[in-house]
Amino acid sequence: MGGYAAFVWPAYGASALALGGLAVALVRRRAAAKKRLAALERGRGKSET
């Protein structure tokens, strides 16, 4: 890498870490949204009957 490996590999690592963190946040947010939707649907079903 022409002497730049000390800068390139940490940059790859930081990018992978950031993308991994975003993926984890996305999965958590999706799970929370599914729980909230289920709660809203349960509440709506009770008021319509």
C-alpha positions, 0 to 999 in steps of 0.5 A, a space after each residue: 500500500 505504499 506505506 499508507 497501510 497504517 492509515 488505510 486499515 484503521 479507516 476500513 476498521 472504523 468504517 466496518 464498525 460504523 456500519 455494524 453499529 448502524 445495522 444493530 441500531 436498525 434491528 433494534 429500532 425495527 423490533 421496537 416499531 413492531 412492538 409499538 405497532 402490535 400494542 397500537 393494533 391491540 388497543 384499536 381492536 378493543 375500541 372498535 368492538 
